[in-house]
């Protein structure tokens, strides 16, 4: 049977056979996605540097560490709680914060408001510093002390933390959706290239899907199905990273056709997506301002 649980369990497994099969299935798919993501990451990026690249790497390996810890714990592969707790404690914050940094690192491609960009980065840093350490402390305390008070405290704090990070990712994805819709509305007054239009639609759809995936995580958390939702989270985060690569491929496609958006750049003062920035940020991971690049080109 599926065990309803209010929080992290002790080292004595209470997981039922059905929940165990479902948990292993979810984690197995997450591991497969991690392997695939590593191949894609190192095959796609020309330079192994920059926020976009390292955010992908950290988030991907965070999934691997967190999933390994969960698998060891749920299948009782190790009798030393400190081992799987450490893997989970390392994997969880890197998986969560890494995902948000991946979203942030390409936000400037559709959002030019520097104040808004700084706010998003500040939100990610603040949430990581303020809300991650208490969760790490409580998961160690709950697993190593076996005290009921720590188990209850972790159960309450976990829901609070999941809600906070849901709001964080919802905010970033909503900014993408909002900016993409605004750009979509420009189509009625200017001519938009077919490639650019497809990327607009793709950005919109992917970010809606990301929000829906986050909703499933939040729903399982509040449903109290602990063993299922802990395995579901790394699976969903691995899926979201793969969706990110679908966006990456579209941006690279656009970057390879830099003249496609000339009409739009002239009419609006900025391109649909800053193609020079796409080339630098994605292919070379160089965050030099585009206007600096253009001025350099004019002097040649």
C-alpha positions, -999 to 999 in steps of 0.1 A, spaced: 0 0 0 10 37 -4 20 50 30 6 84 40 33 102 59 36 137 73 73 140 69 106 122 68 106 88 84 131 72 106 157 47 94 132 19 98 114 18 64 76 21 65 73 21 27 48 -4 13 55 -26 -17 35 -5 -42 50 27 -31 84 10 -32 80 0 -69 67 35 -78 95 52 -59 122 30 -76 105 36 -110 105 74 -106 141 75 -94 153 52 -122 138 75 -148 155 104 -130 188 87 -131 184 80 -168 176 116 -174 207 127 -154 229 105 -176 213 118 -208 216 154 -195 253 150 -189 259 138 -224 238 167 -238 255 194 -216 291 185 -225 282 180 -262 263 212 -265 284 238 -248 316 249 -266 330 265 -234 327 248 -200 322 280 -181 296 307 -173 265 308 -152 243 290 -177 267 260 -181 274 256 -144 238 260 -134 230 231 -157 258 210 -143 250 217 -106 213 212 -110 219 179 -129 243 165 -103 221 177 -75 194 154 -89 219 125 -90 230 130 -54 194 135 -40 181 105 -59 210 83 -47 203 93 -11 166 85 -15 172 52 -32 196 41 -4 172 52 23 140 36 8 156 3 -2 176 1 31 209 -3 12 229 12 40 223 11 78 243 43 84 218 72 81 246 98 79 255 86 44 222 88 27 212 119 46 243 137 34 236 128 -2 201 141 2 212 172 20 238 180 -7 215 171 -36 184 190 -25 197 226 -24 218 222 -55 189 207 -74 165 234 -64 187 265 -66 205 252 -96 172 249 -115 162 285 -106 196 297 -117 192 280 -151 159 298 -155 175 331 -144 206 328 -166 186 331 -198 159 355 -185 178 385 -199 172 372 -234 136 382 -232 136 407 -203 157 439 -205 147 455 -172 179 453 -151 160 461 -119 137 432 -124 167 409 -133 185 420 -101 154 413 -81 151 378 -95 187 370 -87 184 385 -52 153 364 -46 172 332 -56 202 340 -34 180 351 -4 158 320 -6 189 297 -8 206 313 22 175 317 44 154 287 37 179 259 27 201 257 59 171 250 83 159 222 61 194 206 61 196 209 99 161 194 103 167 165 80 199 155 99 181 160 132 151 139 122 172 110 107 200 109 133 181 116 165 148 98 158 130 123 180 93 128 172 96 166 177 122 168 149 100 147 126 71 170 131 92 201 127 106 188 95 72 178 82 59 214 88 91 231 74 92 209 43 58 220 32 67 256 39 100 253 20 83 236 -10 58 264 -11 85 291 -11 104 275 -39 72 269 -59 66 307 -56 102 314 -67 100 293 -98 64 304 -105 76 340 -105 105 334 -129 84 313 -153 56 339 -151 80 366 -162 89 345 -192 52 340 -200 44 377 -195 73 389 -217 66 364 -244 29 373 -245 40 410 -248 63 401 -277 36 380 -293 12 410 -294 38 429 -314 32 405 -343 1 425 -353 21 457 -360 54 443 -373 66 415 -394 80 386 -374 101 359 -390 87 323 -388 116 311 -367 112 339 -342 75 332 -339 80 295 -333 105 303 -306 80 327 -289 54 300 -289 79 274 -277 90 296 -248 54 301 -238 45 265 -239 76 252 -220 72 277 -192 35 268 -188 45 232 -186 72 240 -160 45 257 -138 22 227 -142 50 203 -131 57 225 -101 20 223 -92 21 185 -92 51 186 -67 32 210 -45 0 189 -47 18 156 -37 35 175 -8 2 186 7 -14 153 0 10 138 25 22 109 3 58 114 15 76 84 -2 60 91 -35 65 129 -36 101 127 -25 108 104 -56 86 125 -78 105 157 -72 139 147 -87 121 131 -116 102 164 -123 133 185 -119 151 162 -144 122 167 -168 123 204 -164 160 205 -172 154 185 -204 127 211 -213 153 237 -208 175 221 -234 146 222 -258 146 259 -254 184 260 -257 181 243 -291 156 268 -303 178 297 -291 208 283 -309 186 279 -340 177 316 -338 213 326 -331 224 310 -363 201 333 -382 209 367 -368 193 387 -396 159 372 -390 148 398 -365 161 429 -382 126 441 -389 116 437 -353 147 453 -339 142 483 -360 105 487 -351 108 481 -313 142 492 -304 152 456 -293 150 422 -309 125 395 -300 155 377 -285 189 392 -284 206 370 -310 241 383 -304 236 376 -267 223 341 -275 255 333 -294 277 347 -266 257 333 -237 248 299 -249 276 289 -272 305 308 -256 290 318 -222 303 353 -224 282 379 -207 297 410 -224 270 436 -233 258 433 -268 261 470 -275 298 467 -266 301 439 -291 283 460 -318 306 490 -311 336 468 -314 324 455 -347 318 490 -361 355 499 -354 368 469 -374 
